[in-house]
Amino acid sequence: MTAIAIRTENLGRDFGAIHALDSLSLQVPAGIIFGFLGPNGAGKTTCIRLLLGLLEPTRGRAEVLGHDTRTQADEIRQRTGALLEHSGLYERLSAEDNLEFYGRIWRLPVAVRRTRIKELLSHLKLWERRDEAVATWSRGMRQKLAIARALLHRPELVFLDEPTSGLDAVAAAALRDDLSALVAREGVTVFLTTHNLAEAEKLCQQVAVIRQGKLLALGHPNELRASIGGSRLEVVGRGVTDQILADLRARPEVASASLANGRLLIELRQELDSAHLVSDLVRAGVQVEEVLRGKASLEDVFLALVEEESER
């Protein structure tokens, strides 16, 4: 039986008339990277603060590592690590001195903390620059160090609140790669909040999608992609007329068809062999140069869920 790291039942938090989190019920299995997805203001940070016992819920309950967040918050924070909106770093100190400081706070024995500091900094490719003041580092390097801080005391569960926010594409990709390798090596559960859907698709084994405090979907990224239909075709070529577009849109297996920059984009309602559809296009006079096939992304899932919720 899979161990459960986090369990919530109708968890909610109000700020006046605003439902920041509205009746959230979910389970997070231990040992995975769990993505908590939603736009800014969706309730992601509020949820983390509730799970850490930093906020009292307005209703419902939650357990983290078997501890009740209302009555056992100290035990939860002893067994978890967190990187929230502030890195927790002292920029005038060196990287090594920052971790040394936090190692003493966690009361790690001298030999243990020094071994652990070298281990983390080496794995994150920061060891050679350990004596430099953190203020001189790039934002990406500081974020890596902040993750090392959160993992220093070997927590069973780590909360990361949008760790790549504000990073350029190269720095964000490097941080994702390091995080994925580090998590696999440490065997830790990660609760990752992000509004970067491509990031979650690469990192997470399970995701939850929320909007305005409400849970819209929960499952493996592949399950969520499958929930909104089949695949998509991108046909590169010439000769697509308005009539051909109209005929495509009338086909029962086609959800939508559009023409953009010389590319015919076809969304299919279900997984099927597309060879006959391409053959029909050729017979209709389309000069097909290339056919690309792909599946719906998490971004497509999110947009479909938001559209569905808005129509209710």
FIDO-685764 format. One line per 4 residues: number of its first residue (from 1); their letters; for each residue y, z, x of C-alpha. Coordinates in Angstrom, 3 decimals. Layout:
BEGIN
NUM = A = Y Z X; ...
% end
This chain:
BEGIN
1 = MTAI = 0.000 0.000 0.000; 3.398 -1.035 1.390; 5.701 1.871 2.192; 9.053 1.877 0.411
5 = AIRT = 12.153 2.562 2.514; 14.675 2.522 -0.340; 14.218 3.009 -4.067; 17.021 2.974 -6.657
9 = ENLG = 16.795 3.541 -10.407; 19.749 2.523 -12.597; 22.078 3.474 -9.741; 25.739 3.180 -10.659
13 = RDFG = 29.143 4.158 -9.385; 32.437 3.882 -11.256; 35.976 4.081 -9.945; 37.957 4.716 -13.094
17 = AIHA = 37.263 1.814 -15.443; 35.749 -0.311 -12.655; 31.935 -0.471 -12.402; 31.626 -0.956 -8.634
21 = LDSL = 27.826 -0.726 -8.938; 26.190 -1.170 -12.320; 22.634 0.095 -13.032; 21.033 -1.147 -9.809
25 = SLQV = 17.228 -0.863 -9.694; 15.333 -2.166 -6.673; 12.791 -1.308 -3.993; 13.084 -2.193 -0.307
29 = PAGI = 9.771 -2.329 1.591; 9.688 -0.714 5.012; 9.656 -2.877 8.125; 11.678 -5.867 6.901
33 = IFGF = 15.222 -7.207 7.080; 16.485 -6.910 3.515; 19.540 -8.944 2.586; 22.009 -7.566 0.051
37 = LGPN = 24.089 -10.602 -0.844; 27.279 -11.043 -2.765; 30.912 -12.089 -2.492; 33.631 -9.722 -1.304
41 = GAGK = 34.115 -6.970 -3.870; 30.594 -7.313 -5.296; 29.693 -3.669 -4.587; 27.767 -4.044 -1.325
45 = TTCI = 29.624 -1.421 0.711; 29.688 0.981 -2.230; 25.896 0.712 -2.408; 25.492 1.579 1.276
49 = RLLL = 27.753 4.608 0.898; 25.689 5.777 -2.068; 22.441 5.331 -0.135; 23.816 7.327 2.806
53 = GLLE = 24.941 10.127 0.489; 28.606 9.535 1.328; 29.384 8.937 -2.361; 28.006 10.657 -5.448
57 = PTRG = 26.539 8.269 -8.020; 28.089 8.194 -11.462; 24.620 7.643 -12.922; 21.064 6.930 -11.844
61 = RAEV = 19.367 8.025 -8.649; 18.230 6.760 -5.255; 15.720 7.732 -2.597; 15.989 6.734 1.060
65 = LGHD = 12.943 7.329 3.265; 11.638 9.624 0.538; 14.810 11.758 0.390; 17.066 12.103 -2.642
69 = TRTQ = 20.598 10.917 -1.855; 22.197 13.664 -3.969; 20.439 16.646 -2.427; 19.097 15.496 0.948
73 = ADEI = 21.908 13.378 2.388; 21.837 15.195 5.748; 18.145 14.368 6.201; 18.838 10.717 5.341
77 = RQRT = 21.637 10.419 7.884; 19.455 12.053 10.571; 16.795 9.352 10.134; 19.044 6.321 9.705
81 = GALL = 21.645 4.369 11.662; 24.691 2.602 10.284; 27.273 0.029 11.252; 29.893 -0.060 8.515
85 = EHSG = 33.374 -1.581 8.539; 34.355 0.336 11.689; 32.340 -0.105 14.874; 32.569 3.556 15.915
89 = LYER = 33.289 2.518 19.501; 35.842 4.084 21.848; 37.479 1.087 23.458; 38.909 2.931 26.485
93 = LSAE = 35.410 3.976 27.484; 32.838 1.728 29.120; 29.820 0.461 27.195; 27.537 2.899 28.991
97 = DNLE = 29.887 5.846 28.394; 30.077 5.008 24.690; 26.310 5.188 24.338; 26.142 8.260 26.565
101 = FYGR = 28.598 9.989 24.216; 26.546 9.148 21.127; 23.304 10.040 22.879; 24.676 13.537 23.429
105 = IWRL = 25.732 13.767 19.777; 22.142 12.953 18.818; 20.991 15.568 21.355; 18.769 13.144 23.216
109 = PVAV = 17.452 14.620 26.489; 19.155 13.235 29.594; 16.201 11.155 30.816; 15.471 9.852 27.326
113 = RRTR = 19.018 8.739 26.578; 19.517 7.058 29.957; 16.284 5.119 29.573; 17.209 4.189 26.025
117 = IKEL = 20.731 3.067 26.985; 19.403 0.763 29.695; 16.726 -0.567 27.360; 19.189 -1.498 24.602
121 = LSHL = 21.920 -2.886 26.849; 19.403 -4.955 28.799; 17.857 -6.397 25.660; 21.308 -7.330 24.333
125 = KLWE = 22.287 -8.861 27.705; 25.032 -6.298 28.247; 23.570 -4.218 31.074; 25.355 -6.052 33.890
129 = RRDE = 28.698 -5.298 32.203; 27.968 -1.702 31.286; 30.801 -0.277 33.419; 33.543 -2.401 31.821
133 = AVAT = 35.965 -0.923 29.286; 34.991 -2.062 25.796; 38.614 -3.062 25.105; 38.178 -6.014 27.504
137 = WSRG = 35.163 -7.391 25.642; 34.990 -10.136 23.035; 34.425 -9.193 19.404; 30.878 -10.512 19.581
141 = MRQK = 30.034 -8.290 22.552; 31.574 -5.278 20.821; 29.441 -5.944 17.738; 26.321 -6.050 19.886
145 = LAIA = 27.286 -2.713 21.401; 27.935 -1.268 17.940; 24.420 -2.305 16.883; 23.037 -0.646 20.011
149 = RALL = 24.932 2.512 18.992; 23.333 2.399 15.536; 19.844 2.017 17.051; 20.275 4.507 19.905
153 = HRPE = 18.365 7.431 18.340; 15.479 5.209 17.147; 16.198 5.416 13.403; 13.613 4.254 10.896
157 = LVFL = 16.234 2.438 8.827; 19.533 0.803 9.799; 22.382 -0.189 7.485; 24.453 -3.133 8.733
161 = DEPT = 27.524 -4.001 6.672; 28.473 -7.648 7.358; 27.880 -7.377 11.140; 28.904 -10.993 11.887
165 = SGLD = 32.098 -10.941 9.806; 35.037 -12.262 11.824; 32.885 -13.792 14.565; 33.040 -17.459 15.478
169 = AVAA = 29.967 -19.605 14.808; 28.590 -19.349 18.360; 29.024 -15.565 18.577; 27.542 -15.071 15.096
173 = AALR = 24.479 -17.170 15.944; 23.946 -15.256 19.194; 24.239 -11.922 17.406; 21.758 -13.023 14.718
177 = DDLS = 19.227 -14.053 17.377; 19.613 -10.768 19.245; 19.389 -8.746 16.043; 16.234 -10.522 14.881
181 = ALVA = 14.515 -9.992 18.246; 15.645 -6.387 18.452; 14.413 -5.545 14.953; 11.006 -7.105 15.646
185 = REGV = 10.759 -5.105 18.857; 11.913 -1.794 17.353; 9.915 -2.068 14.101; 12.917 -0.806 12.135
189 = TVFL = 13.866 -1.570 8.521; 17.281 -3.217 8.149; 19.461 -3.186 5.027; 21.884 -6.032 5.727
193 = TTHN = 24.880 -6.760 3.541; 26.528 -10.146 3.878; 28.331 -12.861 1.957; 27.036 -15.401 4.501
197 = LAEA = 24.112 -16.931 2.614; 22.954 -19.132 5.494; 22.741 -16.008 7.659; 20.552 -14.222 5.129
201 = EKLC = 18.327 -17.265 4.795; 17.593 -17.175 8.536; 17.122 -13.416 8.907; 15.788 -11.868 5.705
205 = QQVA = 12.291 -11.477 4.291; 13.679 -10.319 0.943; 17.105 -10.646 -0.633; 18.984 -9.248 -3.602
209 = VIRQ = 21.956 -11.104 -5.069; 24.692 -9.076 -6.777; 27.973 -9.971 -8.422; 30.527 -7.550 -9.851
213 = GKLL = 28.106 -4.696 -9.245; 25.213 -6.273 -11.174; 21.883 -7.379 -9.754; 21.361 -11.092 -10.479
217 = ALGH = 18.153 -11.798 -8.560; 15.637 -10.185 -6.210; 12.837 -11.701 -4.126; 11.851 -13.740 -1.086
221 = PNEL = 14.329 -16.538 -0.284; 11.624 -19.125 -1.081; 11.049 -17.548 -4.499; 14.737 -17.658 -5.309
225 = RASI = 15.021 -21.264 -4.192; 12.059 -22.182 -6.357; 13.653 -20.428 -9.328; 16.399 -23.029 -9.674
229 = GGSR = 14.247 -26.098 -9.475; 12.707 -28.495 -7.047; 14.125 -30.441 -4.163; 16.960 -32.781 -3.359
233 = LEVV = 17.114 -36.312 -2.018; 19.889 -37.800 0.051; 19.746 -41.589 0.121; 21.830 -43.383 2.725
237 = GRGV = 22.502 -47.012 1.869; 24.586 -49.512 -0.111; 24.624 -51.101 -3.514; 24.647 -48.026 -5.787
241 = TDQI = 26.434 -49.080 -8.970; 27.681 -47.061 -11.927; 24.767 -48.376 -13.957; 22.242 -47.228 -11.341
245 = LADL = 23.841 -43.768 -11.370; 23.672 -43.664 -15.178; 20.008 -44.718 -15.139; 19.204 -42.012 -12.575
249 = RARP = 20.911 -39.316 -14.615; 18.905 -40.351 -17.674; 15.564 -39.748 -15.929; 13.869 -36.495 -16.998
253 = EVAS = 12.998 -35.454 -13.432; 16.605 -35.801 -12.219; 18.936 -32.819 -12.680; 21.993 -34.590 -11.257
257 = ASLA = 22.996 -37.674 -9.275; 26.260 -38.342 -7.481; 27.711 -40.662 -4.871; 29.778 -39.304 -1.978
261 = NGRL = 30.774 -41.031 1.279; 28.145 -43.719 0.875; 25.387 -41.181 0.277; 23.491 -40.877 -2.981
265 = LIEL = 22.716 -37.213 -3.705; 19.897 -36.584 -6.186; 18.887 -33.100 -7.396; 15.341 -33.002 -8.764
269 = RQEL = 14.231 -30.561 -11.444; 10.878 -29.907 -9.811; 8.803 -30.636 -6.729; 7.354 -34.142 -7.016
273 = DSAH = 6.513 -37.280 -5.056; 9.812 -39.110 -4.705; 8.353 -42.377 -3.432; 8.378 -43.992 -6.873
277 = LVSD = 12.019 -43.021 -7.399; 13.041 -44.636 -4.081; 11.015 -47.747 -4.973; 12.873 -48.000 -8.288
281 = LVRA = 16.186 -47.792 -6.436; 15.165 -50.650 -4.141; 14.098 -52.750 -7.125; 17.477 -52.048 -8.758
285 = GVQV = 19.225 -53.543 -5.725; 20.022 -50.513 -3.564; 19.830 -51.270 0.154; 18.157 -48.058 1.363
289 = EEVL = 18.676 -47.280 5.045; 17.481 -43.663 5.162; 16.031 -41.025 2.829; 16.449 -37.321 3.593
293 = RGKA = 14.641 -34.660 1.609; 15.393 -30.961 1.459; 15.094 -27.874 -0.703; 17.761 -25.865 -2.442
297 = SLED = 19.529 -23.402 -0.155; 20.358 -19.781 -0.912; 23.908 -20.978 -1.476; 22.625 -23.266 -4.232
301 = VFLA = 20.719 -20.322 -5.717; 23.766 -18.078 -5.602; 26.043 -20.650 -7.213; 23.483 -21.304 -9.946
305 = LVEE = 23.096 -17.574 -10.627; 26.857 -17.021 -10.735; 27.330 -19.979 -13.078; 24.569 -18.677 -15.352
309 = ESER = 26.084 -15.169 -15.375; 29.563 -16.531 -16.145; 28.247 -18.424 -19.179; 26.808 -15.290 -20.769
% end
